[in-house]
Amino acid sequence: MGGCAALTHMGVFALARHHMWPELANALGFGVAFFVSFAGHRLLSFRDAATSVATSFARFVVTALAGFVSNELVFVLLLRALGWPSLAALFTALVFAAGQTFMLSRFWAFRR
């Protein structure tokens, strides 16, 4: 399910990056993809979660924000400090943050 959220994030970023700073386009992509990610995790990946939807949502907000902070830090480092193209920097940042988000989701947000 994370793949759908990542594609959503990248799609929104690709559409928005020409109209705003890349860092803001990344944040916008995250905001839209957040809901795709939560729905997929709750309804598919962790459908047998022992937590309520409200508890899972509150925990996932924290989990997703932690992932976004990691994503944005890696993105800015690659984009601004190393001069990578924006889509390559975003892809790498998404892969980096995905592992962290999955682990926090599996063992905390949607604890079984």
C-alpha positions as CSV (number, residue, x, y, z in Angstrom):
1,M,0.0,0.0,0.0
2,G,2.9,2.3,0.6
3,G,3.6,2.2,-3.1
4,C,0.3,3.8,-3.9
5,A,0.9,6.5,-1.3
6,A,4.4,7.1,-2.7
7,L,3.1,7.4,-6.3
8,T,0.4,9.8,-5.1
9,H,3.1,11.8,-3.3
10,M,5.3,11.9,-6.4
11,G,2.4,12.7,-8.7
12,V,1.3,15.7,-6.6
13,F,4.9,16.8,-6.3
14,A,5.4,16.6,-10.1
15,L,2.3,18.7,-10.8
16,A,3.1,21.3,-8.1
17,R,6.9,21.7,-8.3
18,H,6.7,24.2,-11.1
19,H,4.4,26.4,-9.2
20,M,6.1,26.6,-5.8
21,W,9.4,25.8,-4.0
22,P,10.3,22.1,-4.2
23,E,10.2,21.8,-0.4
24,L,6.6,23.1,-0.4
25,A,5.6,20.8,-3.3
26,N,7.0,17.9,-1.2
27,A,4.9,18.9,1.8
28,L,1.8,19.2,-0.4
29,G,2.5,15.7,-1.9
30,F,2.9,14.4,1.7
31,G,-0.4,15.9,2.8
32,V,-2.4,14.3,0.0
33,A,-0.6,11.0,0.2
34,F,-1.1,10.8,4.0
35,F,-4.8,9.9,3.5
36,V,-4.0,7.3,0.8
37,S,-1.5,5.8,3.2
38,F,-3.7,5.7,6.2
39,A,-6.6,4.2,4.4
40,G,-4.4,1.5,2.8
41,H,-2.7,0.7,6.0
42,R,-5.9,0.5,8.0
43,L,-8.0,-1.3,5.5
44,L,-5.4,-3.6,3.9
45,S,-2.0,-3.9,5.4
46,F,-3.1,-3.9,9.1
47,R,-6.8,-4.7,8.8
48,D,-6.5,-7.0,11.9
49,A,-5.1,-4.2,14.0
50,A,-6.1,-4.4,17.7
51,T,-6.4,-0.6,18.0
52,S,-9.5,1.5,17.3
53,V,-9.6,3.6,14.1
54,A,-9.3,6.8,16.2
55,T,-6.2,5.4,18.1
56,S,-4.6,4.2,14.9
57,F,-5.3,7.6,13.2
58,A,-3.7,9.5,16.1
59,R,-0.7,7.3,16.2
60,F,-0.4,7.3,12.4
61,V,-0.3,11.1,12.4
62,V,2.8,11.0,14.6
63,T,4.3,8.2,12.6
64,A,3.6,9.9,9.3
65,L,5.0,13.3,10.5
66,A,8.2,11.5,11.7
67,G,8.5,10.0,8.3
68,F,7.9,13.3,6.6
69,V,10.6,15.0,8.7
70,S,13.0,12.3,7.6
71,N,11.8,12.6,4.0
72,E,12.2,16.4,4.0
73,L,15.7,16.3,5.6
74,V,17.0,13.8,3.0
75,F,15.2,15.6,0.2
76,V,16.7,19.0,1.1
77,L,20.2,17.5,1.5
78,L,20.1,15.8,-1.8
79,L,18.4,18.7,-3.7
80,R,20.2,21.7,-2.2
81,A,23.5,20.4,-0.8
82,L,24.3,17.8,-3.5
83,G,22.4,19.3,-6.4
84,W,20.4,16.2,-7.4
85,P,17.4,16.6,-9.7
86,S,14.2,17.1,-7.7
87,L,12.4,13.9,-8.7
88,A,15.5,11.8,-8.0
89,A,15.9,13.5,-4.7
90,L,12.3,12.9,-3.8
91,F,12.3,9.3,-4.8
92,T,15.4,8.6,-2.7
93,A,13.9,10.5,0.3
94,L,10.6,8.5,-0.1
95,V,12.5,5.2,0.0
96,F,14.4,6.3,3.0
97,A,11.3,7.4,5.0
98,A,9.2,4.4,3.9
99,G,11.1,1.9,6.0
100,Q,10.8,4.1,9.1
101,T,7.1,4.7,8.5
102,F,6.4,1.0,8.0
103,M,8.2,-0.1,11.2
104,L,6.5,2.6,13.3
105,S,3.1,1.6,11.7
106,R,3.7,-2.1,12.2
107,F,4.9,-2.0,15.8
108,W,3.0,1.0,17.2
109,A,0.3,2.8,15.1
110,F,-1.5,-0.4,14.1
111,R,-0.1,-2.8,16.7
112,R,-1.5,-6.2,16.4
